[in-house]
Amino acid sequence: MQMPFCPKLWDRSAGPAAQAGSVVINGMVVVANHFGLSAPGKSTTLRLFSGTEVDHETRKGKLSAEAALRGGKKTKHGKASTTTYQVTFMVDVEFGTPGAFVVKNGNRNDQFFLRHVHLDLAEDRSIHFDCNSWVYPYKKTSSDRLFFINTSYLPEKTPEALRLLREEELRSLRGNGRGERKDWERVYDFDYYNDLGNPDDDDHVRPVLGGTRTHPYPRRCRTGRPLSKADGVTETRKHKLINLDFYIPPDERFSPGKLAEVLAMGVQAVTHFVVPEARSIFHGDVVNFKSLDQLRGDLYGKPPQPAADVRVMDELKSSVPSQKTYKQVSKMVKETPVKFPTPQVIQHDKEAWRSDEEFAREMLAGLNPVVIKRLEVFPPKKSTITPEHILEQLQGLTVEQAMDQKRMYILDHHDYLMPYLRRINTLGVCIYASRTLLFLKDDGALKPVAIELSLPSDGVGGSEISRFFCPASQGTDAHLWQLAKTHVSVNDSGYHQLISHWLFTHATVEPFIIATRRQLSAMHPIHKLLDPHFKDNMQINTLARSILLNAGGLLEKTLYPGKYAMEMSSDIYAHWRFTEQSLPNDLIKRGMASKNPRERGGVSLHIEDYPYAVDGLDVWLAIEGWVRAYCEHFYHTDAAVASDAELQSWWDDVRHVGHGDRQGDPACWLELDTVANLVESLSTLIWTASALHAAVNFGQYGYAGFPPNRPTRCRRFVPQPGSPEMTQLEADPERFFLEMVPDRFTTTLGLALIEVLSNHTSDEVYLGQRATSTWTDDGEVLLLLDQFRDELRRVEKRVEERNKDPRLNNRRGPVRVPYTLLFPDVGNVAGQEKGITGKGIPNSVSI
């Protein structure tokens, strides 16, 4: 239940003697120590707002006089270095109980990070304000910074003294939609993806994504930067090797410590791996690996080198927010020698990745286990595959019988890709659209039975030229089969990075963050529920737009779609539905499960040993149980949900603006008119930001860290019979393979990128955890969170038991890599186990 204010509980004997008719309130103010920033001084003051007594002139809570900070003692809060100040307020005896306070930062230039404020009341009572926010100088903001008590209130239950403050705070966060945003502003507004290209450079012209039927897309946070003179639509941006030239609201930024950590990883990757390869290209050295042994030796066998490239460090120095940050990064780089670790996929057996069993198993337990579907129509549209092609591999079944028994599956990278192939293949790559058919064997493992590679024909009417490949273990057919599997892996790598990872987690979550900050007060219980699942998302998305997704960025340089990558992702977003992002609905949509109310999660899996789905359903149910208990604690009826004005405004903002290009599809969204629909929608959002992202992100290095297993583009087509290329293949299959997959530089660039993305940072907060134990003053909610953590620990035990079960072949496969990507890792407090761990579910899309 919500904890009510208790008026007139002051300890009149505490602190300085109170004047007649007044009361003394003593408090403690805790500020984080961040390198390079000044601490608040005597010019910084606080004022209290009453939460129970209204000033009838302002219609807000009574306001205290200003109180300055005193002292400043170095302290520790967990691992964080802090400074603790004392503050004393003198208030009228009829002031009532504080419900909010404002702080004025009197520093001339520097901001500080306010962790919390604690006020002591009489009879061992206290009030806590969990702030965790940047406070900028009043000289810049021209306004005081407001914070509310930790009590949650639905809008209609807000104490009268706080209602106007609540409304004014939300209005200030929405801004007026005009002007260029400044670093110190806290304004959340929506904008299109109009900052990826450069219309002044013909090679870097890119379409604006969002706001049109042609190029629909989720919205990003508006920065208000000037528009290009060339088209008046595209935002101007400085394009540099290390680009931190962007605006996001202060509380959405990395902490200085995490910023230094991420920058250090990036500098190390670029310095030690990318720069040497670029120099070798400049000097005309060999651009291909000569053998797989050389690839393994050059990538993973080099001794670590702590030196940093001068140009990279100079770029960094001109980009980071402070000299102290630069020194911190420089120190990390010097003290942490780096090398690419040997990826899990080749640690046990350096050749097992080639096997058909591993090729198929990774569709269920690899880094992209969210695409495979059950085959429900044979043959697929425009396919040349016939029953005779695959009959011998179906263990005596006909194709119809195998489909009826739910034993036929498909990895389909055909329809979305075919319209782009002509353009993509003019970029110096050789890409097919692919379909891979698979059969579920009696032992529960999948077996690839056919691969079809297709190209658009030169004719009219959308006709295609297709080639068909069957499994083979010897001779030229075996080499062709291996090349066909490689082309499939290239398709899957591109879809994984652009769609499964970027679009379906990073990009689709950002509009929810913006809408939450704009429409849900910090006192709203749903704001408090969602807040940890938004940590660092907007910062990493902005970095991605600046370095990875932009014209000429790293993804265009490494992934096969090149300059058409983001445009292609827009076409796929046109069919995205939020309702289908819940794990049970996703599995049903892909035909991997059927509805069954008697089973856990309401579904029956058609492949029992499907590690992503099995572990995922456990995590999904834990999330759903926590969300249901939390929502039912605050909403006792469906009418309470439907009548919550802030909640309905939030949902409107999400659907009609943030994801406005998908508002015309009624199946895309549930109406927030019942507790059940609220629970389903919030569970889906939390699943997407936490578990789904973990499943498709943190396995990247384990599997794609060995590039031949997950190449990102091809430079040669599969040879035709009798061609000179076929002669080359037959003469030296390994050389042909290495000339087909990316060259040394592209391989190294991609590897450096996924090495950074696969890391857990030291300030990671995992599912079931909170950054502080004082995020709410509601004891019953804290008990519910304890129960959520306990359930996640039970999930961990089940994951460990499954990974030990020898009957579950798909849990480890020929490469002997246990499936741990959906292991919650609740006990990993504050990222104690950081780096490339291959396990753990962070709360948010934080890297």
N, C-alpha and C positions, 0 to 999 in steps of 0.2 A: 504494500500500500504506500501511497505517497506520504512523506513525513511532513506534517503541518508545521508552520512557523509557531514558535512559542513566545509571545510578546512579554517584555518586561522581565527578563531573566538575567539582568546584568549583575555582575559582581561589583557592587559599588565600592568595595574596599581595594580592588586591584588597581595597580598603576598609580599615577599621580592623583592627588586628591581632587575629587570632582567639585566643581563650583555648585552653589545652591541651584537646584532645579535642573541639574545636568548629570549625565552618566559617562563614565570612562569605559571605552572598549579597547582592549589591547589586542594587537594582532601581530602575525608573523608573515613576512613577504619573502618568498624564495625565488631567486633569479638564477638561471643557468649561466655558467661561465663559458663563453665561447671566445676562442682566440680571435684577436683583432678587433673586438668590439668593447666599447666602454661600458662600465657598470652604471646603473642609475645612481644619481647623486642626490644632494639635498634639494635640488630644484625639481625633483620628481615627487609628485604628491598624489594622494588617493582621497576620494570622497565616497561615502557610503550612501546608498539609496535604501530607504526602508522598504521592506516587502509587505508590511502590514498596515502602515499608516500613510494616508494619501495627503499630499499637499494640494489643496483644492484650487489653488491658482494655476499650478502646472499640470494637475491631474496625474502626476507621477508620484512615486514614493517620496517621502520627506528626504531632503538631501542634507548631509552633514557638512561641516566646514572642512577645508582641506587639511590633510595631515601629512607631514613630511616623513620620509624614511629616516631611521636612526641606526647608527652602527654600521654593520656590514661584516659578518663573520663568515669565514670560509667554512663550508660544510660539504657533506656528501649525501646524495639521495640515490641509493643504489650505487651504480658505478659512476653516476654523473657528478661532475664537480659543480658545486653551487655556492652562492653567497646568500646568507640569510640576514634579513633586516628586521628591525622592530618598528612598529607603527602604533600610535595611540590616537584614538578618535574621541573627541568630546562631543556628545550628542545630547539633545533635549531628553528629559526623562520620559516624554511621551513619544519618543522616536519609534519605538517598536523594534521588530527584529529585522536586521539587514537582509535584503534579498538580492542586491546587486551592488557593484561599486564601479567607479570610473577611475582610471589612472591617467595622469598627465605626465608624459616623458619630457622633462625640462632640458635634456641634453641638446646641444646645438646640432649634432650630426648623427650620432650613433643610436641604433635601435638596441633593445635588449629583449631577451626571451624570458617571459614571466611564466614560471612553472605553476605556482599556486599561492593562494593567500588563505591564511587560517586565522579565524577570530575566536577567541575564548569567551564563553558566556558563563554565567553562574551555574552552580549545582552540577559541575563537571560536564556542562554542555558546550558544544562548539559548533561553528559553522565553517564549512570548507568551500573554497572556490577553486576548482580544478581548471586552470587557465591554459597552460601549454600553448602560448601564442606570442608572436612578436609584437612589441610595442614600439612604434616609431616616434621620433621627436615631434612635439606639438608644433614646432616651427614648420614642419613639412605637412602634417596632417590637418592642422587647424581644428582639431577636435580631440576630445578625450576618448580613451578606449574603454568600452563597456564590457563587463563580465557579470554573468548571472551565477546565482547559487547552484549547487549541484543537484537540487531537487528537480525532477521531471514533472512537467505539467502539460496536459493536453490544452489546446488553446482556450477552450471555454472554462477550464478550471484554473486558469492563471489568476493569481491574486490581483485585485484591482490596482494595487500600487505598482504592479509590474507590467500591466497590459500595454500601456502606451510605449514604454521602453522596449518591449518585445517587438511591437509593430515598427517603431522607428529604426531599430537595429536591422531588421530585415530589409527595410526600404534602402538603407544606406549600403547594404551588401549588394543590392541589385544595380545600383548606379543609375545613370540616366541614358546609357547607351551611346554616349558621345565622348569624343576626345581620346587621346593616347594615354594609356595607363602608365602610371609611375610606380616605381618599386615599392613605395610605402602605402599604396592604396589597397584597400580590401574590397574589390569589386568583382563580382562574378556575373559574366554575361556570355552569351553564345555567339559563335561566329562560324563561318565556313572554313574549310581547309583551302585557304587562298594564299598560303605562305610556303608552298612546296616548290613552285617554279620561279623563273625569272624571265619575264616577257622581253627584256632587253637583250637576251641571249637566245638565238634561234635554237640552239641545242638544249636549252633548259626551259623551254615553254611547256607548261603542264596545265591541264584543265583544272578549274576550281571544282572541288568536290563538295557537294551539299547544296540543297536549295533548288535543285532542278530534277526533272524526271530523267534526264539524260545521265546525270552523275549524282545520284543520291548518296548521302553519307551522314554519319553521326556528326554532331557539332563538337567543336572544341571551345576552349576558353578564349574570349575576345581580348585582344591586346590593344587594339586601336592604333596600331602602327600606321605610318603614312602609306598610301597606295602608290603603286608604280605609275610613273608618268606615261608609260607605254600603253597600258590598258585600263588604268583607273580601277582595277579590280584586285590585282595581286598585291599582297603586302610586300613592302621592301624589307630586306633582311641582309645583314652582313653574312657572307658565306666564308667561313674560315675553317681551318682544320679542327680547332676546338672552339665551339660556338656556345657561349653562355649569354648571348645578347638577346634576351627575351623577357617578357613579363609573365609572371603568374602570381596570384595572390600570395602574400608572404607565408601564410600558414600551410600552403601546399608545397613549399619548397623543401628540399633535402635539408636535414640538419647540417651545420658546418662540418661535423665529423663524417657524416655519410658522404657529403659532397667531396671531401678530400679523399675518402676511401675509393669512391667510384672513379674520380679523376686519376688517382694513382694507378688503378687497374688499367684504365684506358691508356695512360701514358706508357706503362710497362708493355702492354700488348703492342702498341704502335712502335715503340722504340726497339724492342728486342726482336720483333718478328716481321713487321710490315716494312719498316724502313730498310733493313738489309736486303729484303727481296726487291724493293723498288730500286735500290742502288745497283743490284745485279742486273736488272733489266736495262738500266741506263748504260751500263758498261757492256751490254751485249752478251751477257752470260746466258747459259741454258735456261729456258723458261719452263721446261717440263721436268718433272721427276723422271729419272731414267728407269726406276724400278720401284716396286712397293717397299722393298727393303731400304732403299735410299730414302723414300718418303718417311718411313717410320724412324729411321736414324736421324734425318735432318730435323724432323718436327719434334721428336720426343727425346732424342739422345744428346742434344747439345747441353753443355754445362750452363748453369744459370749465370747471367751477367748483370750486375747491378748498375751499370752506367746508363745514363739517359741521353737521348739525342738532343743536341743543342737547339735545333729548329723547333722540335716539339715542345721543349721547355720554354722557349721564347714565346711561342703561340699561347701556351698556358698562362704565362705571366701576364700577358695583355688581356686575358679573358676572365680570370678568376676575380671574385668580388673583393678580395683584400690581399695585401702582401703576406699577412699571417697565413692565409689559406694556401698561398703558393709555397711558402716555406714548409708547411705541414705536408703537402703533397710531395715536395722535393725530398723531404726526410723519409717519407714512406717508400718512395721509389729507391732511394739509396740503401735503405735498411732491409729491403725485401727483394732479394734476387729472385728472378722468375724464370720458369721454363714451362713449356706445355706439358702437363702431366699425361701419362699414358691413359687414353680413354678406357672406360670399363669394357667396351665391346671387344677389345683385343687384349685385355689383360690375361684372360684365362687361356685363350686359343686365338692366335693371330689370323687364322683362316676360317673360323666358324661363321663369320659374318657372310661368307659367300653362299652358305647352304640355303636351299629352298625353305627349309623349316624356319630358319632365323628370319629370312625375308618375309615370310608370312606372319611369324610370331610378333614382329615389331608393329604390325598393324593392330594388334590387340594389347601390346604391352610396351611399345616403344615410345618415342617422343611425340607421335601423332596418332594416337589410338582412337580418334574421334571422327574418322572419315569412312571407314569400312562400313558397307551396308549388306543386308541380305538381298540376294538376287531374286526378284519377284517376277521379272519378265525376261523370257529368253526367246530369241537373242535380243540383246539391247538394240535400241533404235539405231539404224544405219550400220549395224555390226555385220561383219562377214563370217563370224564364228558360227559353225554348224554343230549339231550334236555329235557327228562323226569325229570332229576334232578332239573331243574330250571324253568320249564314252569309255575308253579303256581305263580311265583314271578315276572312275566313280565307284569302285569296289562293287561292280556288278549291277549298279542301279542305272536306270535311264535318267536323263536330265530332269524329266518331269517328276520322277520319284524322288530324286535328290532335292528338288525344290520343295516338294510337298513335305518332306521330312526336315525342312529348314536346314539343309546342309550345303547349300550353294550361296556363295558370297561374292561381292565385287568391290574392288577398289577402283572407283570411277573418276578419272581425271580427263573427261572427254568434252562434255557439253559446254562447260564454262570456258574452256580453253580454245576450242576450235575456232571461234570467231577472231581470235587474236593471233593465230599461228602465222599467217602470212606476214603480218607486221613484225612479230617477234623474231622471225627467222631472217629478217633483213638486218638484224643487229649483230651479226657475226656469231650466232649460235645455231644449233641444229636441234629443234625441239619437236616432239610428237605430242598429240593428245593420246592418252592411253586408257585402256581398260584391262584390268587383271581379274580373272575369274579364279575363285578358290573353292575347294571342297573340304568340308569338315570330316575328318577321318574318325574312325571308331575310337581312337585313343584321345580324342578331344583336341587334337592339333589341326591347324589348317594346312592345306597343301595347295600351292599354286598349280593350276591345271592349264592355263592359257593366258597369253598376253597378246593384246591387239594394239598395234601402234598405227596411228592414223595421221594423215596430212590432207589439207584441202587440195582438191584437184584443180587443174587449170580450166575446167569446164564451168558451166553456169549451173544454177539451181542448188548450190551447196553440196555438190557431190564430193566424195572423199576417196582417197587412195589409202588402203589399209594393208598391213602385213600382220601375219599371224605367226606366233611362236609357241612351241610346246616345250615342256621340260626335257632336258637331255643332259647326260652326264659324261659323254665322250665325244671327241672329235670336234669338227667345225660346228655342229649343231649345239654342242655345249657352250662354245664360245659365243655363238649368236644369242643363246638363251640368257647368258650372263649379261650381254650388252643390252638386251631387251629389259631385263630387271633393273639395270642401271638407269635407263631412260624413265622407267616407272618411278624409281627413287628420286630422280630429279624433279618430276612432276609433283611428287608428294612433298619434297623439301620446300618447293616454292609455295605450295598451298599451306603447308604448316606455318611457315614464317609470316606470310602475308595475311592469311585468313584465320586459321585456328589460333594463332598466337596474337598477332597484332589486332586484326579487326574484331574478332569475337571476344577478346578480353580487354586489351588496352583501350581501343577506340570506343567500344560500345559502353564501357563503364563511365567514361568521362562525363557524358551528359547527365548522368545520375548525380555525380558529385556537384556539378554546377547548380542543378535544380535543388539539391538538398541545401546547399548554402544559401540560395536565394529565397527558398520558400519555407523551410523548416527551422524554427528557432533552435538555438543551442539548448534550450530548455525542453524541446520536444522529445519525447521518448524514442521516436523513430530516428531522429537525428543522432541521439546517443548510441542507439543500436548500430547504425551504419558507419559512424565516424571512423572506427579503426580499419574499416575495409576500403577506405579512400586514401590512406597514407601513401604519399609520394607518387600517386598515379599521374597527376597532372604534370609533375616535374619530369618524370621519365618520358611521358608522351611528348612533351615539348622538346626534350633532348632528341627524341626519335625524329621529330619533324625537322630538326635543325641539322642532324648528322646522318641519320639512316634513311629516312623516307624522302628526303628532298631531292630535287633534280640533281643528278650526279652524285648522290649520297651512296653510303656503303651498300644498301640493299640493291640499288640499281647496278652497282658494280659487281655484285656477287650473285644475285639471283637471276634466273633465266628470263623473266619478263622484262627486265631492264626498265626502260622509260615508261613502259605500259603497266608496271606493277600496280600502282595505286588506282589507276583507271579500271583495271580488272577487278580489284577488290571492291570498287564501287558497284560494279555489275552484280557481284555476289551479295553485297549488302542489300540490294534491291529485293532479295528474297528472304532476308533475315527476319525472324520472328522472335520476340522476347519470350513468348510463351514456350517456345521450343528449346530454350536454353536450359531449362531444368533438366537434370540428368535423366529422370524417368521418361520425360517427354522426348528427349533427344534419342534415347535408346529405342523407343517405340517408333519414332519417325524413321529411323534408319533400319527398322526391321530387325534389330538385334534383340528385341524383347517384345513380349505381348503383355497387355494389361491383365493383371491377376490380383484382385484385392486381397487374396489370401496369402500372398507372398510379401516378403519384406520390400518396402518401397512400392508396392502395388504392381510389380512387374515380375514376369518370369523370363529369365535369360535363355536365349536359344543356344548360346555357347557358354556352358557352365564355367569353363576355365577362361574367362575373359577378365584378366587382372584389373584393367582400368575400370570396368563396369562393376565388378564384385567389390573391390575396395571403395570405389566411388559411391556405390549405393550405401555402404556403411557410413561414409562421411556425410552424404546427402541427408540421410535420416537423422544423424546427430545434429546437423545444422537446422533441419526442419523442426526437430523437437525443441531445440533452444528457442528458435524464432516463435514457434507457436506458444510456448509457455510465456515468453516475454510479451507477446502481443495480447494474449488473454489476460495478463496481469493489468494491462492498462485499458483494454477495450472489452467491456463485458457484454456488449451486444453488437450486432451488425449495424444498427442505427448509429452507434457511436463512431464507427469507421466512416460511414457515409456522411456524417455531419461534421467531421473534423475539417475545418476550413483550410488549415495549413496543409494537411495531408492531401486534400483534393487539389489544391493549387500546385503542390509538388508533382502530383501525377499528371496534371495538365501540362506543366512545364516539360516534364520528361517526354510525354507522348507527342505534344503538339509543337514543341520547339526543339528540344535536345535531340529527339529522334523524329522530328517533324516529317521527314521524307518517308516514314513508315506509318504515318497516322491513318492513311487511307485503307489499310488492311485490318479489318475488324478482328481477324484471328491473331493479330500480332500482340494484342494486349488483353489482360483481364480488366474488368471494371473493379475499382476499389470500393465496392459497396458491401462487402462482407468481411468478417474476420478471416475466413478461409482463403479468400482471394488475396488479402493482404499478406497472409503467411506465405502463400505460394509465391507471390511476387518478390517479397523480401528474401525468401530462401533462395530463389533463383539468382537474385542479384549478388548475394553473399557467396553462393556457390561459384558464380562466374569470376568474382574478384579474388577468390581465395583458391579453392581446390582445382577448378578448371585451369586457371593460370598456372598453378604449380605443376599440374600434369603435363602441360604442353611447353613449359619453359625450362624447368630445372633438370630435365633429362637431355637437354641439347648436347652438352659436352660428352656425356656418357656414350651417346650413340653417334652424333654427328662430329664429335671430336676426332673421329677417324674418317676423314673426308671421303674415301672410296665407298664407305658404307652409306653415306648420305650426300652425294655430290649435288651441287646447286645449279649446274648448267652443263650442257653437252656441246662440244665443238665439232662433232662428227655424227652423221647418221649411221644406222646399222648398215653394213655393206650389202650390196645386191650380189646375187650369185654371178660369178664370172667377171666381176669388176676388179680393177686394180686394187681397190680397197679390200676386197675379199682376200686377194693374194697377200696383202700386208697383214691382215688379221691372222691368216693361217700360218704365216711365217713367224710372227711374234705377237701372240695374243696380249701379253701384258703391256707391251709398248703401245699397241693400238688402243688399249683401254686407257692408258695414261695420257694419250694424245686426244682422247675423246672427252675426258672429264676436265675440270678447270685446270689452268696452268698453275705454276708454283705461286705466283703473286696473288692470284684470285683465291686460291686455296688458303694461303696464309692469312689473307685479309679476312676471309670468312671465319677462319678458325679463331683469330684474335677476337672477333666480335662475339661469337658464341661462348668463348671462354669467359668473357666479362658477364654476359647475360646469365650464365649458369651459376654464378656465385651468389651465395647468401651473404648479406652484409652483417656487420656486427650489431646493428640496431634493429634487426628484424624482430617483429612481434608476430607470433604464430597464432593460428586458429585456436580459440579458447583462452587466449591470453589478452591482457590489457596493459597498456603502457604504465598505468598507475592503478592502485587498488582503490583510489578515491574518486573514480570517474562518476560514481553515483552515490547518493546517500541513502539509497533504498536497499535495506537489508535483505528483503525477499528477492530482489533482482540479483543481488550478489550470490545468494544461495542457488538460484537458477543457473548462474554462470558456473558455479562449482559443479553442479550436476552435468552441465555440458562438457566441462573438462574431464570429468570422470568417464563419461561416455566415449570421449575421444581416446582416452587411455585404453578402454576396452577395444576400440577399433584397432589401436596399435598392436595389442596382443593378438587379435585375429589376423592381422597382416603378417606378423612374425610367424604364426602357426602355419599359415598358407604357404609362405615361402620355404618352410621346412618340409612340406608335404611332397614326397617324391612322385605322387600320382599327378600332380598339377604341373605338367610339362611346360605350360606357357608362362609360369612364374619366373623361370630362369632361362630356359632355352639352351641351345648349343653353346651360346657365349657365356653361360653361367652368370648372368647379371640378375640379381633378385629384383623384383618389382617393389620399389619403396617410394615412388613418386607421390603416392597418396598416404604415406605414413605421416600422421599429423605432427609428431615430434613436439608434443605439448611441454615436455620437460626441458626443452632447449630454450632457457630463459635468456632474453636479450642477446640472442645469436651467439651463445657460447660455442656451438659448433658452427663455424662460419666457413665460407669457401664453397667448393664444389662437393657437396655432400650427397646429392642425389636423393634427398629425402627432406621432409618438412613442408608444411603448408602455411606459408605466411598469410596473414589476414588480408593482404592487399596486393594489387598489381604494382609492386614497388620497384621492379627492375625489369 
